[in-house]
Each structure stands twice: as structure tokens, then as C-alpha cells.
Amino acid sequence: MSQENVEAIKRAYAALNSGDIPTVVGMCHPDVVLDNMNAAFDGAVYHGHAGLGEFFSLGPTMWESQRFEVEDTVSLDADRVVVLQRIVSVRRDGVETIARNAMVFTLRRGKASQIKSFQTMADALEAAGLRE
């Protein structure tokens, strides 16, 4: 199941980068929790599909464009995958910024039920009880 979860996450990133937010939201359980408290911007927790919609509506208010790139994945177990991501954001004045962080995705029956952000892959792995 872990490779299937990795592939599902990669499909979600492809949908996100093409601007297909309804597909991204549809790939999550209705009761999904996005814990973004460790993020550099917008540290908050979002609940359910409505919360995801709120989260995804924030990007266009802050950025001219954003691209999320999967740099690495680590399957923790049958239900959890860590993604090291590179976020390329372009401000309204054209200045590009690049950030990296890690996300831990918990999937149930192929749909994300919990997503938690971490500043680094090491932080994400440590929170999962592993070491990088």
C-alpha cells in the first residue's frame, strides 16, 4: 500500500501544480486535518474539505504563482508518507523565493486523512519516531 500512497501523493501534487484544487481536495477524506502550525507562513490548522479550500485560497492572495515540487519521499509504514518538498513562489513584484519543508501524509484507503508540515525532513522523521 505504501507505493500506492506515494503515487497518490504525486498525483495530488500534479493536480495542485495544474491549479486543479477540486481534484486535490477530492483526494482527501472529508474529515482531513491539515496541521500547518510548523510552517513559516500561515501557521494554522485546517479541518475538512472547507478548511482545505480556505488554505488553498490564501496562496493567490500572497503570491503571483507557486509551484510545489516533490524532491523525495519516504514511506514510513503502510499509511504514512513523508514528502520533502521544494516550493517555488513568485511575489507580485516578480521576485522568486524558494523554500523547502517536509510534509507527513497519513492516508486511509488512498485518501489523505492527516497532513502535517515540518521545517525539515529530519524534523518530520523524528516526529514519526525515526531518524534521517
Order of alpha helices (4+ residues) and beta strands (2+ residues): alpha-alpha-beta-beta-alpha-beta-beta-beta-beta-alpha
